[in-house]
Amino acid sequence: MNTIRSVLAVALAASCGFAQAIDRDAAQLELAQAATAVQAAERDDAMRYAPRDLDEAHATFEVAQRAADAREWNDAAYYAERAKVNGDLASARSRQQRAEAATEEIRRSVDALRAETGGVP
């Protein structure tokens, strides 16, 4: 029971903290971090390996930018944080897919070498 109360207290504190007014500088910082995350996902070739996640990151970042243009700092910060998370997710999924492809290539190479040597382990 105490664990549930602790979790609820932390959740309430976090939501109250975000509910506080965000100023322009904080929102701009969130936007910069989101832009960096989206650009990193693009560099990680997320368009090839995680296109849905990258599209979501782009769309959410655009919403954040529109909110900033309208001087809606709370919304800008909120959507920028979501865009950052989506960009990070796209990067992670892209790196995972590339690592799995590299692992598969190594496995095929090892299998080919084994076949050439007569199956010697």
C-alpha positions in Angstrom: 0.0 0.0 0.0 2.8 2.4 0.8 4.4 1.6 -2.5 1.2 2.6 -4.3 1.1 5.9 -2.4 4.7 6.6 -3.1 4.2 6.0 -6.8 1.1 8.2 -6.8 3.0 11.0 -4.9 5.9 10.9 -7.4 3.5 11.0 -10.4 1.5 13.9 -8.9 4.7 15.8 -8.1 6.0 15.3 -11.7 2.7 16.4 -13.2 2.6 19.4 -11.0 6.1 20.3 -12.0 5.3 20.2 -15.7 2.1 22.1 -15.1 4.1 25.1 -14.0 4.5 27.7 -16.6 7.4 27.1 -19.0 9.2 30.2 -20.0 10.6 30.9 -23.5 14.1 29.9 -22.7 13.1 26.5 -21.3 10.9 25.9 -24.4 13.7 26.9 -26.7 16.1 24.5 -24.9 13.6 21.7 -25.4 13.2 22.6 -29.0 17.0 22.5 -29.5 17.3 19.1 -27.9 14.4 17.8 -30.0 16.0 19.1 -33.2 19.3 17.4 -32.2 17.5 14.1 -31.5 15.6 14.2 -34.9 18.8 15.1 -36.7 20.7 12.2 -35.0 17.9 9.8 -36.1 18.3 11.0 -39.6 22.1 10.4 -39.4 21.4 6.9 -38.0 19.5 6.1 -41.2 16.2 5.9 -39.4 14.4 6.7 -42.7 15.4 3.3 -43.9 15.3 1.3 -40.6 12.6 3.1 -38.5 10.6 5.3 -40.9 7.4 5.4 -38.8 9.3 6.5 -35.7 11.2 9.1 -37.7 7.9 10.4 -39.2 6.4 10.7 -35.8 9.4 12.6 -34.5 9.2 15.0 -37.5 5.5 15.5 -37.1 5.7 16.1 -33.3 8.6 18.5 -33.8 6.6 20.5 -36.3 3.8 20.8 -33.8 6.3 22.0 -31.2 7.6 24.6 -33.6 4.1 25.8 -34.4 3.4 26.1 -30.7 6.6 28.1 -30.2 5.7 30.4 -33.1 2.4 31.0 -31.3 4.3 31.6 -28.1 2.6 28.7 -26.4 5.7 27.8 -24.4 4.1 25.0 -22.3 2.8 23.2 -25.5 6.1 23.9 -27.3 8.1 22.3 -24.5 5.7 19.3 -24.2 5.7 18.5 -27.9 9.4 19.1 -28.2 10.0 16.6 -25.4 7.8 14.1 -27.3 9.7 14.8 -30.5 13.0 14.2 -28.7 11.8 10.9 -27.3 10.5 9.9 -30.8 13.8 10.8 -32.3 15.7 8.9 -29.7 13.5 5.9 -30.3 14.0 6.1 -34.1 17.8 6.2 -33.6 17.7 3.3 -31.2 15.6 1.2 -33.5 17.7 2.1 -36.5 20.9 1.1 -34.6 19.3 -2.1 -33.5 18.3 -3.0 -37.1 21.8 -2.3 -38.4 23.4 -4.3 -35.6 21.1 -7.3 -36.4 21.9 -7.0 -40.1 25.7 -7.0 -39.2 25.3 -9.9 -36.9 23.5 -11.9 -39.6 26.2 -11.1 -42.1 28.9 -12.3 -39.7 26.9 -15.5 -39.1 26.7 -16.1 -42.8 30.4 -15.6 -43.1 31.2 -18.0 -40.3 28.9 -20.6 -41.9 30.6 -20.1 -45.2 34.1 -20.5 -43.6 32.9 -23.7 -41.8 31.6 -25.1 -45.1 34.9 -24.4 -46.7 36.9 -26.1 -44.0 34.7 -29.1 -43.9 32.6 -28.1 -40.9 35.5 -28.0 -38.5 34.4 -25.9 -35.4 
